[in-house]
Every structure is written in structure tokens, then in C-alpha cells.
Amino acid sequence: MCGIAGLLDPNASTSADRLGALASTMASSLEHRGPDAGGLWTDADAGVALGHCRLAVIDLGPGGAQPMVSAGGRWVIAYNGEIYNHPDLRHRLELAGTRFHGTSDTEVLVAAVERWGIDRALDACEGMFAAALWDRNERALHLLRDRFGEKPLYYGWVGTVFAFGSELKALATLPGFAAELDRAAVASYLRSNCIPAPDTIWRGVRKLLPGHLVTLGESSVPGALPRQRCYWSAADAVARARQHPLTASDKEMTDQLEDALSDAVAARMVADVPVGAFLSGGIDSSTIVALMQQHAAGSVRTFTVGFADRSFDESTEAAAVAAYLGTDHTAVNVGDAEAVGVIAQLADIWDEPFSDVSQIPTYLVSKVARQQVTVSLSGDGGDELFAGYNRHAWLDRVWGRAAVVPDGVRRTMGSALGRIPPSVVERAGRATGVLPTRWQVRNPSIKVAKLARVLAASDPEDAYRALTTHWADASSVVLGTDHQAGSDDGSGSPVAGSGITEQMLWFDLVRYLPDDILVKLDRAAMAVSLETRVPFLDRRLLDLAWSLPLDAKLRRGQTKWLLRQVLGRHVPAELVERPKMGFGIPIGSWLRGELAPWAEHLLDERRLRSQGLLNPIPVRRAWDLHRSGKRDLGYELWDVLVLQSWIDRWNPCLG
């Protein structure tokens, strides 16, 4: 894994020394992504410079150094990621006459581009990547990103120079960078706790979408952002899979899933450095680790972090799975003070406002893992492919029952439910001797709040949006914008007209996964120079998942049914069967406790009015309701607090 950065001066008016200095400074800001080596390539006559920070994982010597020039001399690449099928591609290229000098996947990728062209090369590659390719013949710069969006890439104009980088901080190092905040992006952020691609927090700077590329050539208009071109479409892939539905027995489906996932795991274990895995003890990570053990010569190294609050702690369950599988397990218990201490680093790690609260435990477990390994496999993506979120199981069922209630009555019920103080719900939800054991759930106030949102919704799609939205009326919170949440009429969706569960799976795949989950994983791990690999995000698994009948994913209310059958071949059900918890922190109680003074400072009405960015009235109302215990608005307030912390760190022009 690495960091890449660079720039193109179309007028070629920048000296070689100046180009090199600018690109080196950009790359140096990304040293945490690649601390092992740095590289620079410039061509002043063309006005181009490529910078690279290397985390050595494959071919640790100079044979894998970047930027790398192709054997024929036409192409220069700066690349971040891994091509998992590079041995197969190497063999194909060697049969076609290509000669290699090292064993790195970078050399294979640039050779594939040289022999087959960009589109054919990308179609042949299975992996995660963000890359810059300079075509010396055509004097064109190509930026490209992997299919699922595992690796990030940002770009934009800084004055008369076109710049790009793995993180926004690289662009911000350039003289003349216009740090102008995009208020519409802030509204999107408050709704989603992240800024969906292709937007960024900075006006005029874009994220490259998954499965897309951009090209800047001699015919490009200086100052105009190039059009993003899709080289791989998730919609097309899902549509093709659904056109060939899998008709097989349960055993045959289980066999196919295990074979495909096992192959994906094995491919992601290949490295010239130590490899391990995150282990929460849940279905996804336990399955990944169980299959890793099948391929490993010794015990797989696994890692988890535990918290004092048992409602958010899975370390005991993870330890039980690790013991059964025989892994070399490391569990570190993290105190609230240590977790809270991470907050000061968030604005630097994520560069733009990002407030998925699981960012903190993800960073902490990455920090623990990096002490022993350079690469860690993750179970992310399993929920999106195989229907693992609680909403996948119960939204359709709950809505089916609620819909028979007259709209007015149902919405009144939802409103009343939402006004029950969280403390009352927590006591009732955990009251032994009052409620049946099967009703005693973790974090009951959060679940009741979700149910209240569903009951207040107008239709199933509205209910899904309610479950995945924080500040629903964000345009009234962000001053100076009338930006509304984008409505989706289903056009372009391969599941338009299908049931709400399949629509949720689609939106989770193309929105929640790349904009939230993968951003969280990449930044948290790269902040400590840890490469993460995600076996579930494999084309073969995507095709299989979308060819399965829905009953194979959700059966009798049980999520990830087929994946559980695979795991059941390796781990007893009693070790993993429990209510889904999620990887979170008790942000609501923290804001009423040790974080209250910090929050009060950032939410001070005079501060908010002076900024002129947020309407202080709804923000202060939310803060008052939360700290009084009348409502649990921890997530909504966390969004605002992360934004305020980011403003203090990056000092943007608020306009």
C-alpha cells in the first residue's frame, strides 16, 4: 500500500526543480501511507511530476520502486494498491513476449497497460488500486480507481496546475490552494456522516468514483475538471448476475460460496511481509479467519480491541473464536480515556469531515495490528453482499405490519416512541425478570429510535432513508444552501421495481460501502501504515451474491444465512450466533459525560453565529435534548462536533 501524488502543468512553464519540489512536498504529506521509501519522476518539458511513498509489501527491494517506467518507455505509473491476480497476468504477458525484471505487481500492471491498453488491462486485473498513468507518447495523464472504491484518489485544479493525491492533504500543500468550503457538501455530510463521491469538502476538488477514470490530455481545457468515465459498472455487473439466477441446493450454494471466498482469501494472503486479520468474533471476520487458517502454514495472527462498556465490546466473543480456530490472538482492552484521545487526530486522519463513530475503534485495532503485521485482512463487505445489517432483516417485515395502520396513527406512534427518554428504554430493555431473555438486547435505545423513524416514514424507501440519515433537514441547518438530498427514482438501478430489501442491498453496495465503510477502513489503517485487504470485495463473489435467491441471504429472519452455513463448517454456531452489535463506541453517554465540556465549547451559540455556517437554533436544541436525556442524539451531535473540529484544524474559507 502506498501514497501517490502529482501534478500536471499544461503550459509546461514550471521548471524541473520546481516541479520536483512541489511533487515531493505533496508526497511527503502522505508518508504515513508509505514510510518505507519515496520516489519521484518528472518531465519538465511535459510539465508533469509523479510522487510516490511506498509501503513495501511485494518485492521489497528496488524492483518494486515507484514511480515505474514501462519496459517500452511509453508509460510511467505511480500506483497505490495490490493486484491479487498478478501471477496469472504475469504468465499471460510472458507468453505474449513480455520480459520482467522484478516480481512486483506494479511491473505487471504497467506491462499490461503497455501491451493491452488501459481498459483491457483494468478488465483483466483483480485487486484494489488507485493509480496515475502518464502516457509519454500522447502526453496524457490518466487517473483510475478500483471497482469497489477501496483506494482513494482526489483531484482538482490549483491555479494553473492540475493536481491529484491519495488524500486531500496532498493537494492542500500546493501554494495557492483555495481552501473554500463547499456548503452543499456540508449538507450532504450532515445527512450521511460522510461526503459522497464525487464531491469533497473543498469547492472545485473531486473524488474519483469507483470503477472510473479521468484523462487530461493536450485537448483538455485548462481549469475545467475532466469528465469521469466509467470503465466498470456495478449496475451492469449486478444486472448480468440477476439475469442468470443460481438454481442449486443449499449444499451446492454453500459449496460455491466457500470455494469462491476461500480463493479470494488465499489471493489476499500473498505478501512478502507478515499478514494477519481483524477478528471481532462476528460472522464476517470469523469466516475470513477460518478460511485463512485453511491456507496458512501456521497460526494466523488475529487482533481485536475491547472496551469497558460491554454494550460495545466483543473481545470475549472474539477470543472464543480465536481459541477454537487456534489463531495467534492479540486482544487489547482500551479505556475510555485512550479512545477519547483519538478524537484530536480525526481531522488529520480523514482530511474532510467524516463521522462514522466506528472510526475510533477501527483506528485503535489497526494500531494494535501494525505492531505485529504489515497487512491485515478485514471482513468488510460481507454485510453489503449477503444482507447482514439488521435493517435488511426487519425493515420489510416491520413495514408490512405497520402499513396496515392508518398513516396518521402510525406516524403518531412513531413520534411518541421517539420521545421516550433513552434512559427509560435502556432500563426496560435490560430489565431481567421483566422482559423475556430474547427481548433483552444490546443498545435498546438505539433500536427503539430506529423503529420510531420507520413508523414515522411515508413508504418503505422513505423508511430506509430515515434509517440511514442523520440530519434529515440538513439544508435548514447549513446556512446559505438550499441543497436537497438527492432523490432516486430508481432509474439506472438494476433492482428498480424489486422489493425494499434488494433495493437496500443495492444502495448499500454503491453508496454506503464506498463512501463510508471503505473510507473509514483505508484512512484508519493507513494512518498507522497498515495495508488492509477485503476478500469479500471480489468480482466473483459479487457475481455469486447477486445471482443467489434472496432466501439464501435472508431466511426466516436470519441475516447472511448462506454465509453462516459456510462458517458453520469451521466454527460451532454457539460461538458466533448473537445479535449483531456493530463496531461502535458509546458516543451518546460520552457526550453527556467526559466529552460534555469539549462539546459545549464547540457547540457554543456565539461560536456558531460567528462562523455563519450552521444555524445554531437546531444545533443547540439537539444538544439540550441530548444532554438532558430526553433524546439520544449522539450521532447527530457527533456529526456537528467532527465538523467543528475539522474547521479548527483546516481553517477553511467559509464564504
C-alpha positions in Angstrom: 0.0 0.0 0.0 1.2 3.4 -0.8 0.5 7.1 -1.2 0.6 8.8 -4.6 0.5 12.4 -5.6 1.5 14.6 -8.5 0.7 17.5 -10.8 0.5 18.5 -14.4 1.2 22.0 -15.7 -0.3 22.0 -19.2 1.7 25.1 -20.1 4.9 23.4 -19.1 6.0 26.7 -17.5 7.3 25.2 -14.3 11.0 24.3 -14.0 12.1 20.7 -13.3 13.4 21.7 -9.9 10.1 23.4 -9.0 8.0 20.5 -10.3 10.1 18.1 -8.3 9.9 20.2 -5.1 6.1 20.6 -5.4 5.5 16.8 -6.0 7.9 15.9 -3.2 6.1 18.1 -0.7 2.8 16.6 -1.8 4.1 13.0 -1.4 5.8 13.8 1.9 2.4 14.7 3.4 1.4 11.1 2.7 4.4 9.4 4.3 2.2 7.6 6.8 0.8 5.7 3.8 4.2 4.6 2.7 7.0 5.0 5.2 9.5 2.6 3.6 10.7 4.6 0.5 9.9 7.6 -1.6 10.2 8.2 -5.3 9.8 11.0 -7.8 9.6 11.2 -11.6 9.5 14.5 -13.5 9.4 15.6 -17.1 9.6 19.4 -17.2 9.1 19.5 -21.0 5.7 17.9 -20.5 5.0 19.8 -17.2 4.4 16.5 -15.3 5.6 15.2 -11.9 4.7 12.0 -10.1 5.4 11.3 -6.5 5.2 8.1 -4.5 5.5 6.9 -0.9 6.0 3.2 -0.6 4.8 0.7 1.9 6.8 -2.3 0.7 4.6 -5.5 0.6 5.5 -7.3 -2.6 9.1 -7.4 -4.0 10.6 -5.5 -1.1 13.7 -4.4 -3.0 14.3 -1.8 -5.7 12.5 -4.0 -8.3 9.2 -2.6 -6.8 10.2 1.0 -6.6 7.9 3.7 -8.0 7.2 5.7 -10.0 8.0 3.0 -12.5 8.6 3.3 -16.3 7.3 0.6 -18.5 9.8 -1.6 -20.4 9.0 0.1 -23.7 9.4 3.5 -22.1 5.9 4.8 -23.0 4.1 4.6 -19.7 5.0 5.9 -16.2 3.0 4.8 -13.2 2.5 5.8 -9.6 0.2 3.3 -8.0 -1.4 2.5 -4.7 -2.9 -0.9 -4.1 -2.5 -4.6 -4.9 -3.3 -6.7 -8.0 -4.1 -10.0 -6.5 -4.0 -12.0 -9.7 -0.7 -10.6 -10.8 1.0 -14.0 -11.1 -1.6 -15.1 -13.6 -1.3 -11.9 -15.5 2.5 -12.2 -15.5 2.2 -15.6 -17.0 -0.1 -14.4 -19.8 2.2 -11.5 -20.6 5.3 -13.6 -20.6 3.6 -15.9 -23.1 2.9 -12.8 -25.3 6.6 -11.9 -25.1 6.9 -9.5 -22.2 10.1 -9.8 -20.1 10.1 -8.9 -16.4 12.9 -7.6 -14.3 11.3 -8.0 -10.8 8.4 -9.7 -9.1 6.2 -6.7 -8.1 2.6 -6.4 -9.1 3.4 -2.8 -10.2 5.5 -4.0 -13.0 2.8 -6.4 -14.1 0.2 -3.6 -14.1 2.2 -1.2 -16.2 3.2 -4.0 -18.6 -0.4 -5.0 -19.0 -1.3 -1.4 -19.9 1.6 -1.2 -22.4 0.6 -4.4 -24.1 -3.3 -4.3 -23.9 -4.2 -0.7 -23.3 -5.8 0.8 -20.2 -9.3 -0.6 -20.5 -8.3 -4.2 -21.3 -5.7 -4.2 -18.6 -8.1 -3.0 -16.0 -10.7 -5.6 -17.0 -8.0 -8.3 -16.5 -7.0 -7.1 -13.1 -8.5 -8.3 -9.8 -7.5 -6.0 -7.0 -7.7 -2.7 -5.2 -5.9 0.3 -6.7 -5.7 4.0 -7.4 -3.2 4.9 -10.0 -1.8 7.7 -12.1 -0.5 6.8 -15.5 1.4 9.2 -17.7 1.4 8.4 -21.4 4.6 9.9 -22.8 3.5 9.4 -26.4 0.2 11.0 -26.2 1.2 13.4 -23.4 -1.9 12.5 -21.4 -2.4 11.8 -17.7 -4.8 9.1 -16.7 -6.2 8.7 -13.2 -8.0 5.5 -12.3 -9.7 3.8 -9.3 -10.7 0.2 -8.5 -14.2 -1.2 -8.9 -15.4 -1.1 -5.3 -13.6 2.1 -4.2 -11.2 0.5 -1.8 -8.4 3.0 -2.6 -9.0 6.8 -2.7 -8.0 9.4 -5.3 -8.7 13.1 -5.3 -8.0 15.7 -8.0 -8.6 19.3 -8.9 -7.1 22.5 -10.3 -4.8 24.6 -8.1 -4.3 27.8 -10.0 -3.0 26.8 -13.4 -1.8 23.4 -12.3 -3.9 20.1 -12.2 -3.1 18.1 -9.1 -4.0 14.8 -7.6 -3.3 12.7 -4.5 -4.3 9.8 -2.3 -5.6 12.2 0.3 -6.8 15.8 0.3 -3.9 16.9 2.4 -1.5 16.4 -0.5 -3.4 19.0 -2.6 -3.6 21.4 0.3 0.3 21.6 0.3 0.3 23.4 -3.0 0.8 27.2 -3.0 -2.4 28.9 -4.0 -4.7 26.1 -2.9 -8.1 27.7 -2.5 -9.4 26.3 0.8 -13.0 27.2 0.0 -15.6 25.1 1.8 -18.5 23.7 -0.2 -21.7 24.3 1.8 -23.7 21.8 -0.3 -21.1 19.2 0.6 -21.6 20.1 4.3 -25.3 19.5 4.0 -24.6 16.1 2.4 -22.2 15.3 5.2 -24.8 16.1 7.9 -27.2 13.7 6.3 -24.8 10.8 5.7 -21.9 11.3 8.2 -19.6 11.3 5.1 -19.4 13.3 1.9 -20.5 11.0 -1.0 -18.3 10.9 -4.1 -17.6 12.6 -6.4 -17.9 15.6 -4.0 -15.4 16.7 -1.4 -15.5 19.3 1.3 -13.4 21.7 -0.9 -15.1 23.5 -3.7 -13.5 22.5 -7.1 -11.9 19.3 -5.8 -13.4 15.9 -6.7 -13.1 12.3 -5.6 -12.7 9.8 -8.4 -15.7 7.4 -8.4 -15.2 3.6 -8.0 -14.7 2.0 -11.4 -14.0 5.3 -13.1 -11.1 7.1 -14.7 -10.3 10.6 -15.9 -7.9 11.7 -18.6 -6.2 15.0 -19.0 -4.6 15.4 -22.4 -3.4 18.1 -24.8 -7.0 18.8 -25.9 -8.3 19.2 -22.4 -9.5 22.7 -21.4 -7.2 24.2 -18.7 -9.1 24.9 -15.5 -12.0 22.6 -16.4 -12.4 19.4 -14.5 -12.2 16.3 -16.8 -15.2 14.1 -17.2 -15.2 10.9 -15.2 -15.5 7.9 -17.5 -16.9 4.5 -16.2 -14.7 1.5 -17.2 -16.7 -0.9 -14.9 -20.3 -0.6 -13.9 -21.7 -2.1 -10.7 -25.1 -1.7 -12.2 -24.2 -3.8 -15.3 -22.5 -6.4 -13.2 -25.5 -6.8 -10.9 -27.9 -6.9 -13.9 -25.9 -9.6 -15.6 -25.8 -11.7 -12.4 -29.5 -11.3 -11.9 -30.1 -12.5 -15.5 -28.5 -15.8 -14.6 -30.1 -16.8 -11.2 -28.5 -19.6 -9.4 -30.7 -22.7 -9.0 -29.0 -25.1 -6.7 -29.5 -27.0 -3.5 -28.4 -25.4 -0.2 -25.3 -27.6 -0.1 -24.4 -26.7 -3.6 -24.8 -23.0 -2.9 -22.7 -23.3 0.3 -20.0 -25.2 -1.6 -19.9 -22.5 -4.3 -19.7 -19.7 -1.8 -17.0 -21.4 0.3 -14.9 -22.1 -2.9 -15.2 -18.5 -4.1 -14.5 -16.9 -0.7 -11.6 -19.3 0.0 -9.9 -18.4 -3.3 -10.4 -14.7 -2.5 -8.9 -15.1 0.9 -5.9 -17.1 -0.4 -5.2 -14.5 -3.0 -5.2 -11.7 -0.4 -2.8 -13.6 1.9 0.1 -13.4 -0.6 2.8 -10.9 0.6 6.4 -10.7 1.4 5.6 -9.3 4.9 3.6 -10.6 7.9 -0.1 -10.9 7.3 -2.9 -11.1 9.9 -6.6 -10.3 10.3 -9.1 -8.3 12.3 -11.3 -10.5 14.4 -14.5 -9.3 16.1 -16.0 -12.8 16.6 -18.8 -11.9 14.3 -19.9 -13.8 11.2 -17.8 -12.0 8.6 -14.4 -11.7 10.3 -14.8 -15.2 11.8 -15.4 -16.7 8.3 -12.4 -14.8 6.9 -10.1 -16.0 9.7 -11.4 -19.6 9.5 -10.6 -19.8 5.8 -7.2 -18.1 6.4 -6.4 -20.9 8.8 -7.1 -23.4 6.0 -4.4 -21.8 3.8 -1.8 -20.7 6.4 1.3 -22.8 7.3 1.0 -21.8 10.9 -1.4 -19.9 13.2 -2.9 -16.8 11.7 -2.3 -13.6 13.8 -5.6 -12.0 14.8 -6.4 -8.8 16.5 -9.2 -7.2 18.4 -9.8 -4.3 20.9 -12.1 -4.4 23.9 -13.9 -1.7 25.7 -15.1 -1.3 29.3 -18.7 -0.9 28.2 -19.9 -4.4 27.4 -22.6 -3.0 25.1 -19.8 -2.1 22.7 -17.3 -4.9 23.5 -16.9 -8.1 21.5 -13.4 -9.0 22.7 -14.7 -12.0 24.8 -16.5 -13.4 21.7 -13.5 -12.8 19.5 -11.2 -14.6 22.0 -13.5 -17.6 22.0 -13.5 -17.9 18.2 -9.7 -17.4 18.1 -9.2 -20.1 20.7 -11.3 -22.6 18.7 -9.5 -21.8 15.5 -6.1 -21.8 17.1 -5.0 -18.4 16.0 -2.2 -16.3 17.5 -4.6 -13.8 19.0 -3.9 -10.4 20.4 -6.6 -8.6 22.4 -6.1 -5.1 23.8 -8.5 -3.6 26.2 -8.9 0.1 25.6 -10.0 2.5 28.3 -12.4 5.4 27.5 -9.6 7.9 28.0 -7.5 6.3 25.3 -10.4 6.1 22.9 -11.3 9.7 23.6 -7.7 10.7 23.0 -8.1 9.7 19.3 -10.6 12.4 18.7 -7.9 15.1 18.4 -6.4 13.1 15.5 -9.5 12.6 13.4 -9.3 15.8 11.4 -5.8 15.0 10.3 -6.5 11.3 9.5 -9.7 11.9 7.5 -8.8 15.3 5.9 -12.5 16.2 5.5 -15.5 15.8 7.9 -16.2 12.1 8.5 -18.2 11.0 11.5 -18.9 7.3 11.4 -18.2 6.6 15.1 -16.6 3.3 14.4 -13.7 5.2 13.0 -12.2 5.3 16.5 -12.2 1.5 17.2 -11.1 0.9 13.7 -8.1 3.1 14.2 -7.3 1.5 17.5 -7.4 -2.1 16.2 -5.3 -1.0 13.2 -2.7 0.4 15.6 -2.6 -2.8 17.6 -2.3 -4.9 14.4 0.5 -2.8 13.0 2.8 -3.7 15.9 3.0 -7.3 14.5 1.9 -7.3 10.9 2.1 -5.1 7.8 -1.1 -6.4 6.1 -4.4 -7.2 7.8 -7.5 -8.9 6.2 -10.9 -7.5 7.1 -14.4 -8.8 7.0 -15.9 -5.6 5.5 -18.2 -6.1 2.5 -20.0 -9.2 3.9 -23.0 -7.3 5.1 -23.5 -5.5 1.8 -23.2 -8.6 -0.4 -25.0 -11.1 1.8 -27.6 -9.0 3.7 -26.0 -8.7 7.1 -27.4 -5.5 8.5 -30.4 -5.6 10.9 -32.4 -3.4 8.6 -32.1 -6.0 5.9 -33.9 -8.5 8.1 -36.6 -6.4 9.7 -37.5 -3.3 7.6 -39.6 -5.2 5.1 -41.3 -7.2 7.8 -41.9 -4.3 10.1 -43.2 -2.1 7.3 -45.5 -4.9 6.2 -47.1 -4.9 9.6 -47.1 -1.1 10.1 -48.5 -0.3 6.7 -51.9 -1.7 7.8 -52.1 1.0 10.4 -53.6 4.3 9.1 -50.8 6.8 8.2 -51.8 9.3 10.8 -52.0 6.8 13.6 -48.7 5.1 12.6 -46.8 8.4 12.4 -48.2 9.5 15.8 -47.0 6.2 17.2 -43.5 6.8 15.8 -43.4 10.3 17.2 -44.5 9.1 20.6 -41.9 6.3 20.6 -39.2 8.7 19.6 -39.9 10.9 22.6 -39.4 8.2 25.2 -36.2 9.1 27.1 -33.3 6.8 26.2 -32.6 6.1 29.9 -36.1 4.6 30.3 -35.6 2.5 27.2 -32.2 1.2 28.4 -33.6 0.2 31.8 -36.6 -1.6 30.3 -34.5 -3.3 27.6 -32.2 -4.8 30.1 -34.6 -5.5 32.9 -34.1 -9.1 33.9 -37.2 -10.6 35.3 -39.4 -8.0 33.5 -38.7 -8.9 29.8 -38.1 -12.3 28.3 -34.4 -13.0 27.7 -34.9 -13.0 24.0 -36.1 -9.4 24.3 -33.1 -8.2 26.3 -31.0 -6.6 23.7 -27.8 -4.5 23.5 -28.2 -0.8 23.0 -32.1 -0.9 23.1 -32.5 2.9 23.0 -30.8 3.0 19.5 -33.0 0.2 18.2 -36.2 1.9 19.6 -35.1 5.2 17.9 -34.8 3.4 14.6 -38.2 1.8 15.0 -39.6 5.3 15.7 -38.1 6.6 12.5 -39.6 3.7 10.5 -43.1 4.2 11.9 -43.0 7.9 11.0 -42.0 7.2 7.4 -44.3 7.6 4.4 -43.2 4.5 2.5 -40.5 1.7 2.6 -38.0 3.9 0.6 -38.6 6.8 3.0 -38.1 4.3 5.9 -34.7 3.2 4.5 -33.6 6.8 4.1 -34.7 7.6 7.7 -32.6 4.7 9.0 -29.5 5.9 7.1 -29.9 9.6 7.5 -28.8 11.7 10.5 -29.9 15.3 9.9 -32.8 14.8 7.6 -33.4 18.6 7.1 -29.7 19.4 6.7 -30.4 22.2 4.2 -32.1 24.1 7.0 -29.1 23.5 9.3 -26.5 24.7 6.8 -26.9 28.3 6.2 -26.6 29.7 2.6 -27.6 26.5 0.8 -30.9 25.1 -0.4 -29.2 21.8 -1.4 -31.7 19.0 -1.0 -31.0 15.3 -0.6 -30.8 13.6 -4.0 -33.9 11.7 -4.7 -33.6 8.4 -6.5 -36.4 7.4 -8.8 -34.8 4.0 -9.5 -33.6 5.0 -12.9 -30.2 3.3 -13.6 -30.7 0.8 -10.7 -30.6 -2.8 -11.7 -33.1 -3.6 -8.9 -35.7 -0.9 -9.7 -39.1 -2.4 -9.0 -37.7 -5.1 -6.7 -38.5 -5.4 -3.1 -37.2 -3.0 -0.5 -34.6 -5.5 0.8 -32.9 -5.8 -2.6 -33.0 -2.1 -3.1 -31.3 -1.6 0.3 -28.6 -4.0 -0.7 -28.0 -2.1 -3.9 -27.8 1.3 -2.2 -25.5 -0.2 0.4 -23.2 -1.5 -2.3 -22.8 1.6 -4.3 -23.3 4.3 -1.6 -22.7 3.2 2.0 -19.8 0.8 1.2 -17.6 3.1 -0.8 -18.5 6.4 0.8 -18.4 5.3 4.4 -17.1 1.8 5.2 -14.1 1.8 2.8 -13.2 5.4 3.6 -13.1 4.5 7.3 -11.0 1.4 6.7 -8.5 3.0 4.4 -7.8 6.1 6.5 -7.8 4.4 9.9 -5.3 1.7 8.7 -3.1 3.9 6.5 -2.7 6.4 9.4 -0.6 3.7 11.0 0.9 2.3 7.8 -1.1 -0.8 7.8 -2.4 -2.3 4.5 -5.9 -3.8 4.7 -7.3 -6.2 2.2 -11.0 -7.1 1.8 -11.7 -10.6 0.5 -15.5 -10.1 0.1 -14.8 -7.4 -2.5 -14.0 -9.7 -5.3 -15.8 -9.8 -8.7 -16.5 -13.5 -8.5 -18.2 -13.0 -5.1 -20.2 -10.1 -6.3 -21.5 -12.1 -9.2 -22.3 -15.0 -7.0 -24.0 -12.8 -4.3 -26.3 -11.2 -6.9 -27.2 -14.5 -8.6 -28.4 -16.0 -5.3 -32.1 -16.1 -4.4 -32.8 -13.6 -1.7 -33.9 -16.6 0.5 -30.2 -17.7 0.5 -29.2 -14.4 2.2 -32.2 -13.9 4.4 -34.0 -16.9 5.7 -36.7 -16.9 8.3 -35.5 -13.5 9.5 -31.8 -14.6 9.8 -29.3 -12.4 8.1 -26.4 -13.8 6.0 -27.9 -17.2 6.1 -25.7 -18.8 3.4 -22.5 -17.2 4.8 -23.5 -18.7 8.2 -23.6 -22.2 6.6 -20.0 -21.7 5.4 -18.9 -20.6 8.8 -20.7 -23.5 10.4 -18.4 -25.9 8.7 -15.5 -24.4 10.7 -16.8 -22.8 13.9 -19.7 -24.0 16.1 -22.8 -21.8 15.9 -22.9 -21.1 19.6 -19.6 -19.2 19.4 -20.9 -16.7 16.8 -24.7 -16.6 17.0 -25.7 -13.5 18.8 -27.4 -10.2 18.0 -25.4 -8.0 15.6 -23.6 -5.3 17.5 -21.6 -3.2 15.1 -18.2 -1.7 15.7 -19.1 1.4 17.7 -18.5 3.4 20.8 -20.9 4.8 23.5 -20.8 8.3 21.9 -24.1 9.2 23.4 -23.1 8.7 27.0 -19.6 10.2 26.4 -21.2 13.4 25.3 -23.2 13.5 28.5 -20.1 12.7 30.5 -16.3 13.3 29.9 -16.9 14.9 26.4 -19.5 17.4 27.6 -17.2 20.4 28.2 -15.5 19.8 24.8 -18.8 19.6 23.1 -20.2 22.7 24.8 -17.2 24.7 23.6 -17.6 23.6 20.0 -21.4 24.0 20.1 -21.3 27.4 21.8 -24.0 29.6 20.2 -21.7 32.6 19.8 -19.1 30.5 18.0 -21.7 29.1 15.6 -23.2 32.5 14.9 -19.8 34.0 14.3 -18.9 31.2 11.8 -22.1 31.7 9.8 -22.1 28.2 8.6 -24.7 26.4 10.8 -28.0 27.6 12.1 -27.4 27.5 15.9 -31.0 27.0 16.8 -31.5 23.4 15.7 -28.0 22.5 16.8 -28.5 23.9 20.3 -31.9 22.3 20.5 -30.4 18.9 19.7 -27.6 19.5 22.3 -30.1 20.5 25.0 -32.4 17.5 24.3 -29.4 15.1 24.3 -27.6 16.2 27.5 -31.0 16.3 29.4 -31.5 12.7 28.5 -34.8 13.3 26.7 -33.5 12.2 23.4 -30.5 10.2 22.2 -29.0 12.4 19.5 -25.4 11.3 19.9 -24.8 10.5 16.3 -26.3 13.8 15.0 -24.2 15.8 17.5 -21.1 13.8 16.7 -21.5 14.9 13.0 -21.5 18.6 14.1 -18.6 18.1 16.5 -16.4 16.4 14.0 -17.2 19.2 11.5 -16.3 21.9 14.1 -13.0 20.1 15.0 -12.2 19.9 11.3 -12.8 23.6 10.9 -10.4 24.3 13.7 -7.8 22.2 12.1 -8.0 23.2 8.5 -9.3 26.8 8.8 -11.4 26.8 5.6 -12.8 29.9 3.9 -16.4 29.7 4.9 -17.5 32.2 2.3 
